[in-house]
């Protein structure tokens, strides 16, 4: 008996490799995904990432092999070590984004198969998502949308890399457009969560700026150079005059001779104001500043329900403001409050450090000796500040150990922190309780959307003096010496030649108008897109009749609308399929003619196999059915499509 022949196992086909067009698409998607994040990555890491992608492009253009994977592993370990040295940890928002950027660029240096390309595409999508950790502005959104479009085009190229780049981008845009109904449904109806999901420890809020809880010379003058928006306000009633636009923030009571700091005071449940004037209702949209205080016109008498009020009338949030916050408040600009104050609070408001500013101390004692009461001392002090002809400047000279004396009797140049700090010190030295209040003064009305914009350059410091029978009274020594700062703006008060921020210059009216329009658009984006929080979602759903919106109701609505959108999308795809595939319709017409002759196609047969079977059964039409099948295969699956020739052949085909 002959021995059986050994079974020959054919070698499996090698896995497909990425072609050149697919590699270029992956490189382009990686670059576009990385570019918006480069300002937030360490410079060495951003440069290394772009260099790695440049190396991949060079290897591809010169047809050189990819680096050894052991070399890439060592590079990954070295880069991870660099991230640890940079951030002192591998966990958190910034280290996580840095590691993701490293993984993406190194993945491009080892991508050989379409499976590797898919991993690179998903890394690009994740990296695009991290861009919203740092900015949710319109410009950032447009850049990140461009990254999503490029990444989706790269994903489409992994399945078919033959179309030209413009066609591939158009296909990706159409795919994204088809997802818009589901995006809108989820955005509007999916339950919103208070607070950002990416609020990771340590580094999630490290870049925010604004007023601090302390004040020393130079603190506020540095802020005056910033054009960043602190908050926006919309008034329900008439807009108050400029001399009442004092937006109250931190109150500083403790002074060590150089720096003013906040004191620890308890909370109060209500504000004991005695004014009969009507309140000013306004809505504030506060930018995140990572501090607990909420700004409002002096003095808030009706505050938001989730806020607190301290004994020195600071309005505080329950937690630091780490996301854009909108709240309504009613204020009393002409307030009379604090007529009955605690003795310990008044004692603290009279204290001065020992051994500091002897000339101011001596002058204050003269005021006390020659004045019948605290109100008279206040009038004398204001007259003194006006008579000294103090210069209001954005670039005040440095002062020494006796800073108040240096300012009042030496340089006589300062910013609002110099005016307020010196005035409060002088009042305390005369025995009058006084403290410093930080906040913002003024604001710029945007004629496009009707919101008042208050910027960091509007930061201001003023004094608050306690008078028997009247309580705490606002006194602004800057306004007494330089009324233009309050009546007009900062630019009108500083001397000619002082450097001003670009947008404060009066000769750029066209640029101001352009900024008004852009900021109105940005404000609408912030109010309705970025600021679409649980409260706004509930208001919107209530306007649609969903007054008792809960999870079960939301799921039902989402399911119904999502099903309708899916059905509409499926109908559109099928309709488009029928409309754009004439080759299939012509092939079905030809096979229908053969089916009537007893030669129907079977579901598992391709066009060439079916043509061979028909040729065997009907040799007389072998040439014609072979030509029709070849034209159909080329139009349906090949690179050359001649639908017109196929239409002519099918019309003339008579089996």
Secondary structure as GFF3:
##gff-version 3
##sequence-region A 1 655
A	DSSP	alpha_helix	20	35	.	.	.	ID=ss1
A	DSSP	three_ten_helix	38	40	.	.	.	ID=ss2
A	DSSP	alpha_helix	43	61	.	.	.	ID=ss3
A	DSSP	alpha_helix	69	87	.	.	.	ID=ss4
A	DSSP	alpha_helix	93	108	.	.	.	ID=ss5
A	DSSP	alpha_helix	114	130	.	.	.	ID=ss6
A	DSSP	three_ten_helix	131	133	.	.	.	ID=ss7
A	DSSP	alpha_helix	138	159	.	.	.	ID=ss8
A	DSSP	alpha_helix	165	189	.	.	.	ID=ss9
A	DSSP	beta_strand	214	215	.	.	.	ID=ss10
A	DSSP	alpha_helix	219	223	.	.	.	ID=ss11
A	DSSP	beta_strand	229	235	.	.	.	ID=ss12
A	DSSP	three_ten_helix	242	244	.	.	.	ID=ss13
A	DSSP	beta_strand	246	255	.	.	.	ID=ss14
A	DSSP	beta_strand	260	262	.	.	.	ID=ss15
A	DSSP	beta_strand	267	268	.	.	.	ID=ss16
A	DSSP	beta_strand	280	286	.	.	.	ID=ss17
A	DSSP	beta_strand	296	297	.	.	.	ID=ss18
A	DSSP	beta_strand	300	302	.	.	.	ID=ss19
A	DSSP	beta_strand	307	310	.	.	.	ID=ss20
A	DSSP	beta_strand	315	317	.	.	.	ID=ss21
A	DSSP	beta_strand	325	331	.	.	.	ID=ss22
A	DSSP	alpha_helix	343	348	.	.	.	ID=ss23
A	DSSP	alpha_helix	358	370	.	.	.	ID=ss24
A	DSSP	alpha_helix	374	387	.	.	.	ID=ss25
A	DSSP	beta_strand	391	392	.	.	.	ID=ss26
A	DSSP	alpha_helix	403	405	.	.	.	ID=ss27
A	DSSP	pi_helix	406	411	.	.	.	ID=ss28
A	DSSP	beta_strand	413	414	.	.	.	ID=ss29
A	DSSP	alpha_helix	416	429	.	.	.	ID=ss30
A	DSSP	beta_strand	434	441	.	.	.	ID=ss31
A	DSSP	beta_strand	444	445	.	.	.	ID=ss32
A	DSSP	beta_strand	452	455	.	.	.	ID=ss33
A	DSSP	three_ten_helix	456	458	.	.	.	ID=ss34
A	DSSP	beta_strand	459	467	.	.	.	ID=ss35
A	DSSP	beta_strand	471	475	.	.	.	ID=ss36
A	DSSP	alpha_helix	477	481	.	.	.	ID=ss37
A	DSSP	alpha_helix	484	487	.	.	.	ID=ss38
A	DSSP	alpha_helix	490	493	.	.	.	ID=ss39
A	DSSP	three_ten_helix	502	504	.	.	.	ID=ss40
A	DSSP	alpha_helix	509	525	.	.	.	ID=ss41
A	DSSP	pi_helix	526	530	.	.	.	ID=ss42
A	DSSP	alpha_helix	534	543	.	.	.	ID=ss43
A	DSSP	alpha_helix	551	580	.	.	.	ID=ss44
A	DSSP	alpha_helix	582	595	.	.	.	ID=ss45
A	DSSP	alpha_helix	607	617	.	.	.	ID=ss46
A	DSSP	three_ten_helix	619	621	.	.	.	ID=ss47
A	DSSP	alpha_helix	622	636	.	.	.	ID=ss48
A	DSSP	alpha_helix	643	652	.	.	.	ID=ss49
###
